[in-house]
Amino acid sequence: MTARLTLTPTLARHLAVHQQRLAGPRAAADADGLLDVVRSLGCLQLDPLSVVARTHMLVLFSRVGPFDLAHLDQLLWQDRSLFEYWAHWASIVLTEDYPIFAALMMDHRPWTDRTRKWVKQNERLRRSVLAQIRRRGPILSRNLEDAALPRRSRASDGWSSGRTVSHMLDYLWLRGTIMVAGRDGIQKRWDLAERCLPEWTPKERLSPREAERRAVLRSVRALGVATARHIRYHFLRGSYPNLPRALAELEREGDVRRVEIRDGGERWPGTWFMASEAIPALEAVRQDWQPTTTLLSPFDNLICDRTRTGVMFDFDYRVEIYVPRARRKWGYYVLPILHGDRLIGRIDPEMDRVERVLRVNAVFAEAGAPAAGVPVRKAIESLALFLGARQIQYNRRRVPAAWKRALLA
């Protein structure tokens, strides 16, 4: 077995940020650059909230700067280099990773007895939905007809409407029978998977064991350094039934390395891993650390694991969307500020698309944050440019004193 590597906490953070494409040279803000970023991340979580912008757009913006959304549409709906499936949650994933997801589609273990019973009871609906999609697709779900069919709807589970057709679409999507072929705003257009996937889609059939190994390696590579718990929560979140075995095999074959993270008396607890192929990146950040300052989506891949974020960055972050206004500490849709390898603060923004104004309701600096007012201002200005805002309006009473001069200049 290869000897364990020892990294300082600072170097571990540098590698994690670098692997997330948040340090070093930026990818180009075109279709090729966006695809390159998604290759590094593995997936972009989808979320319908657009207080500022949809989260997958913000994740890409944080890494390439302002970009034309037409480039992302090209990758999704023309080139088909990306498609929508279940990863972190509902996500945008790589078509070149299709064999990994195909193995999930064929895995019936996650289905509960309740789901199996419901699908059996609604076999007539399944056949009708598929027939309509085959005949009329790509088609919006609201245009699928189910009025004359038996309605054995379950209560909504939080990510579908509760309509029988919506549940059937979710089931057929997770099984890989249908795919999202396009969107009208946030409304999905459904079509048969065979009509959505490009001819070059990899057709390799992976066993569940090999699919898990590949997913684990992708997760480790994207995280930079990670414990088993972090890996379990990343990429195919919650879909690693034999993670200890997969890690042991990957370590034995030299694909991953154990890492100890310590510096003097400071030691991060647990067993940490890194991908062997990330060693050149490790050497690059040792020799030439190229930090940046940017804003992160609440669901950014770097910080979506709140426990890991606390360990690595000593940053306590919780989404307050569902917290009553009077009890919010930070705001409704708060974006953390990444400055190099530190999370130095957060902003509470809101985009007024009618007036084309980016309203910054508050800016917060973490205790001990550097005097980084100018980089923070530039990051906010870059966000405004991306959103098409003609003006930035700050709440002057809720800006850190140390940054006020730079932000309000």
C-alpha positions in Angstrom: 0.0 0.0 0.0 1.3 3.5 -0.9 2.5 5.6 2.0 0.0 8.1 3.4 0.4 11.7 2.4 0.4 14.5 5.0 -1.1 17.9 4.1 -1.4 21.0 6.1 -5.0 22.3 6.6 -4.1 25.3 4.3 -2.9 23.0 1.5 -5.9 20.8 1.9 -8.2 23.8 1.5 -6.2 25.0 -1.5 -6.6 21.6 -3.2 -10.3 21.5 -2.4 -10.9 25.0 -3.8 -8.7 24.3 -6.9 -10.5 21.0 -7.7 -13.7 22.9 -7.6 -12.4 25.3 -10.2 -12.6 28.2 -7.8 -8.8 29.0 -8.0 -6.3 29.0 -10.8 -6.9 30.0 -14.4 -10.6 30.4 -15.2 -12.2 28.3 -17.9 -13.5 30.2 -20.9 -17.0 31.5 -20.6 -18.2 29.6 -23.7 -19.8 26.2 -24.3 -16.4 24.3 -24.2 -15.4 26.1 -21.0 -18.7 25.4 -19.2 -18.5 21.7 -20.2 -14.9 21.6 -18.8 -16.2 23.0 -15.5 -19.0 20.4 -15.3 -16.5 17.7 -16.0 -14.6 18.8 -12.9 -17.7 19.1 -10.7 -19.6 16.1 -11.9 -23.0 17.7 -11.5 -24.9 20.9 -11.0 -27.8 20.8 -8.6 -31.1 22.2 -9.9 -33.4 24.3 -7.8 -36.4 26.4 -8.9 -35.6 29.5 -6.7 -34.5 32.5 -8.7 -34.3 35.3 -6.2 -30.9 36.0 -7.7 -30.5 33.4 -10.4 -31.1 29.6 -10.6 -28.4 27.8 -8.6 -26.9 25.9 -11.5 -26.3 29.3 -13.3 -24.7 30.7 -10.2 -22.4 27.7 -9.7 -21.1 28.2 -13.3 -20.9 32.0 -12.9 -18.7 31.6 -9.8 -16.2 29.6 -11.9 -16.2 31.4 -15.3 -17.6 34.8 -14.5 -20.5 36.3 -16.6 -21.5 34.0 -19.4 -24.2 33.7 -22.1 -26.9 31.3 -21.0 -27.3 30.3 -24.6 -24.0 28.3 -24.2 -25.6 26.2 -21.5 -28.7 25.7 -23.5 -26.5 24.5 -26.4 -24.9 21.9 -24.2 -28.2 20.7 -22.8 -30.6 20.8 -25.8 -28.5 20.8 -28.9 -25.2 19.0 -28.3 -26.8 16.9 -25.6 -23.5 16.8 -23.8 -25.4 17.3 -20.5 -28.8 16.0 -19.3 -31.0 16.2 -16.3 -31.0 13.3 -13.8 -30.8 12.6 -10.1 -27.3 13.1 -8.5 -27.0 15.5 -5.5 -30.7 16.0 -6.0 -32.3 16.8 -9.3 -29.2 17.9 -11.3 -27.5 18.5 -14.6 -25.0 15.7 -15.3 -22.6 14.6 -18.0 -23.8 12.5 -20.9 -20.3 10.9 -21.0 -21.1 9.6 -17.5 -24.3 7.9 -18.7 -23.2 4.4 -17.9 -23.0 5.4 -14.2 -26.5 6.7 -14.2 -27.8 3.8 -16.3 -26.7 1.5 -13.5 -28.8 3.6 -11.1 -31.8 3.4 -13.5 -31.6 -0.4 -13.5 -31.2 -0.6 -9.7 -34.6 -1.3 -8.2 -33.4 -1.4 -4.5 -34.3 2.2 -3.7 -38.0 1.6 -4.7 -40.2 1.1 -1.7 -43.0 -1.5 -1.6 -45.4 1.5 -1.6 -43.9 2.8 -4.9 -44.0 -0.7 -6.5 -47.6 -1.1 -5.5 -48.5 2.3 -6.8 -46.8 1.7 -10.2 -48.6 -1.7 -10.5 -52.0 0.0 -9.7 -51.3 2.7 -12.3 -50.1 0.5 -15.2 -52.8 1.9 -17.4 -51.6 5.4 -16.7 -48.0 4.3 -17.4 -48.9 3.0 -20.8 -51.0 6.1 -21.6 -48.3 8.5 -20.6 -45.7 6.7 -22.7 -48.0 6.5 -25.7 -48.7 10.2 -25.5 -45.0 11.1 -25.2 -44.2 8.8 -28.0 -46.8 10.4 -30.2 -46.6 14.1 -29.1 -43.2 14.5 -27.5 -41.4 16.6 -26.5 -44.4 17.6 -24.4 -45.1 19.6 -21.3 -46.5 17.6 -18.4 -49.6 19.9 -18.2 -50.5 18.8 -21.7 -50.6 15.2 -20.8 -54.2 14.0 -20.4 -55.1 12.0 -17.3 -58.7 13.1 -16.6 -60.2 9.9 -17.8 -57.7 7.7 -15.9 -57.9 6.3 -12.4 -56.5 8.9 -9.9 -54.7 7.0 -7.1 -52.5 10.0 -6.3 -50.3 10.0 -3.3 -49.7 13.1 -1.2 -47.0 15.3 -2.6 -43.5 14.3 -1.4 -42.1 17.8 -1.8 -40.6 17.7 -5.2 -43.6 16.8 -7.4 -47.1 18.4 -7.4 -49.0 15.4 -6.1 -50.8 14.8 -9.4 -50.8 11.2 -10.5 -49.2 12.1 -13.9 -46.4 14.0 -12.1 -45.6 11.0 -10.0 -45.6 8.7 -13.1 -43.3 11.1 -14.9 -40.9 11.1 -12.0 -40.9 7.3 -11.9 -40.3 7.0 -15.7 -37.6 9.7 -15.5 -35.7 7.9 -12.6 -36.0 4.6 -14.5 -34.4 6.3 -17.5 -37.4 5.7 -19.8 -38.0 9.4 -20.5 -35.8 12.4 -20.2 -36.1 16.2 -20.1 -35.9 17.2 -23.7 -36.2 21.0 -23.2 -37.8 23.6 -21.0 -40.3 26.5 -21.3 -39.0 28.6 -18.4 -38.8 26.1 -15.6 -41.5 23.8 -17.1 -40.0 20.6 -18.4 -40.7 19.1 -21.9 -40.6 15.3 -21.8 -39.6 12.9 -24.5 -38.4 9.3 -24.8 -34.8 8.8 -23.6 -34.0 7.1 -26.9 -34.9 10.3 -28.8 -32.9 12.5 -26.4 -29.6 10.8 -26.0 -27.0 11.5 -28.8 -25.7 8.7 -30.9 -22.3 9.0 -29.2 -23.7 8.3 -25.7 -21.5 5.6 -24.1 -23.4 2.3 -24.2 -21.1 0.4 -21.7 -23.0 -1.7 -19.2 -21.6 -1.3 -15.7 -22.3 -3.6 -12.8 -23.6 -1.8 -9.7 -20.2 -2.5 -8.1 -18.2 -0.8 -11.0 -20.7 2.1 -11.2 -20.2 2.7 -7.5 -16.5 2.6 -7.8 -16.5 5.2 -10.7 -18.9 7.4 -8.8 -16.7 7.3 -5.6 -13.7 8.2 -7.6 -15.5 11.1 -9.3 -16.6 12.3 -5.9 -13.1 12.2 -4.4 -11.6 13.9 -7.4 -14.1 16.8 -7.2 -13.8 17.2 -3.5 -10.0 17.3 -3.5 -9.8 15.8 0.0 -12.6 14.0 1.7 -13.6 11.5 4.4 -16.0 8.6 3.6 -18.9 10.7 5.0 -18.1 13.6 2.7 -17.9 11.2 -0.3 -21.3 9.6 0.7 -22.9 13.0 0.6 -21.4 14.1 -2.7 -22.1 13.5 -6.4 -24.5 10.5 -6.1 -25.7 11.6 -2.7 -26.8 8.6 -0.6 -26.2 6.1 -3.4 -23.1 4.3 -2.2 -24.4 1.1 -0.6 -20.9 -0.5 -0.4 -18.7 2.6 0.1 -16.1 1.0 2.4 -15.5 -1.8 -0.1 -15.3 0.6 -3.0 -12.7 2.8 -1.2 -10.7 -0.2 -0.2 -10.5 -1.5 -3.8 -9.7 2.0 -5.2 -6.9 2.4 -2.6 -5.5 -1.1 -3.2 -5.4 -0.4 -7.0 -3.7 3.0 -6.4 -6.6 5.2 -7.6 -7.0 6.9 -4.2 -4.5 7.8 -1.5 -5.0 8.2 2.3 -4.2 11.6 3.5 -3.5 12.9 7.0 -4.3 16.6 7.5 -2.4 18.2 10.3 -0.1 21.1 11.2 1.6 21.1 14.5 -1.1 20.5 17.1 -3.9 20.9 14.7 -5.3 17.8 13.1 -8.5 17.2 11.2 -10.2 14.1 12.6 -11.1 11.1 10.6 -9.5 9.2 7.6 -9.2 11.4 4.6 -8.7 10.4 0.9 -7.6 12.1 -2.3 -7.6 10.9 -5.9 -4.1 9.9 -7.1 -4.7 11.8 -10.3 -5.1 15.0 -8.3 -1.4 14.9 -7.2 -0.3 17.1 -10.1 -3.0 19.6 -9.0 -1.6 19.3 -5.5 1.9 20.2 -6.7 0.4 23.1 -8.7 -1.2 24.7 -5.7 2.0 24.1 -3.7 4.0 26.1 -6.2 1.5 28.5 -7.7 -1.6 29.2 -5.7 -3.9 31.5 -7.7 -6.8 32.6 -5.5 -9.8 34.6 -6.5 -12.8 36.3 -4.8 -16.3 35.2 -5.9 -19.8 34.7 -4.6 -21.3 31.2 -4.1 -24.8 29.8 -4.5 -26.3 28.4 -1.3 -26.2 25.0 -3.1 -22.7 25.4 -4.5 -20.8 22.1 -4.8 -18.0 23.4 -2.5 -20.4 24.1 0.4 -23.5 21.9 -0.1 -22.2 19.6 2.7 -22.7 22.0 5.6 -20.8 19.8 8.1 -17.7 19.6 5.8 -17.9 23.3 5.2 -17.7 23.8 9.0 -14.6 21.6 9.3 -12.7 22.9 6.3 -13.6 26.6 6.5 -14.8 27.2 10.0 -17.9 28.6 8.4 -21.4 28.0 9.8 -23.8 28.2 6.9 -27.5 27.4 6.9 -30.2 28.3 4.3 -32.9 30.5 5.9 -35.4 30.2 3.1 -37.9 28.5 5.4 -37.1 30.5 8.5 -39.7 33.2 9.4 -38.5 36.6 8.4 -38.3 37.9 12.0 -36.0 35.0 13.0 -33.6 35.1 10.1 -30.0 36.0 11.1 -28.6 36.6 7.6 -31.4 36.7 5.0 -33.6 34.8 2.6 -31.1 33.7 -0.1 -27.6 34.5 1.1 -24.5 34.0 -1.0 -21.2 33.2 0.9 -18.1 35.2 -0.2 -15.1 33.0 -1.1 -11.8 34.9 -0.9 -8.9 32.6 -1.7 -9.3 29.6 0.6 -11.5 31.4 3.1 -15.2 32.1 3.4 -14.9 35.7 4.7 -18.6 36.8 4.7 -21.9 36.7 2.9 -24.3 38.9 1.1 -28.2 39.0 1.0 -29.0 40.0 -2.6 -32.2 40.2 -4.6 -32.5 40.8 -8.3 -35.3 43.2 -9.4 -35.7 42.1 -13.0 -38.3 44.7 -13.8 -36.2 47.6 -12.7 -32.9 45.8 -13.6 -31.5 46.6 -10.2 -29.4 44.2 -8.0 -30.5 45.1 -4.4 -28.0 44.1 -1.8 -30.0 44.0 1.4 -27.0 43.4 3.6 -23.3 42.5 3.5 -21.8 40.6 6.4 -18.1 40.1 7.2 -16.9 37.1 9.3 -15.0 37.8 12.5 -11.3 38.4 11.5 -12.2 38.8 7.8 -9.4 40.7 5.9 -9.9 44.2 4.6 -11.1 42.9 1.2 -13.7 45.5 0.4 -12.4 46.1 -3.2 -12.4 42.4 -4.2 -15.8 41.9 -2.6 -17.1 44.9 -4.5 -15.7 43.6 -7.8 -17.4 40.2 -7.2 -20.7 41.9 -6.6 -20.2 44.0 -9.7 -19.5 40.9 -11.7 -22.7 39.3 -10.5 -24.6 42.4 -11.5 -23.1 42.2 -15.0 -24.1 38.5 -15.2 -27.7 39.3 -14.2 -28.0 42.2 -16.6 -28.4 44.7 -13.7 -28.0 48.4 -14.6 -27.6 49.4 -11.0 -26.5 48.0 -7.7 -28.3 49.4 -4.6 -26.8 48.7 -1.2 -28.6 49.1 2.2 -26.0 51.5 3.5 -26.9 50.7 7.1 -26.0 47.0 6.7 -22.5 47.1 5.3 -19.4 46.2 7.4 -17.5 49.3 8.5 -14.2 47.9 7.2 -15.7 47.4 3.7 -18.0 50.4 3.6 -15.7 52.8 1.8 -14.9 50.3 -1.0 -18.4 49.0 -1.4 -20.2 52.4 -1.4 -17.6 54.3 -3.5 
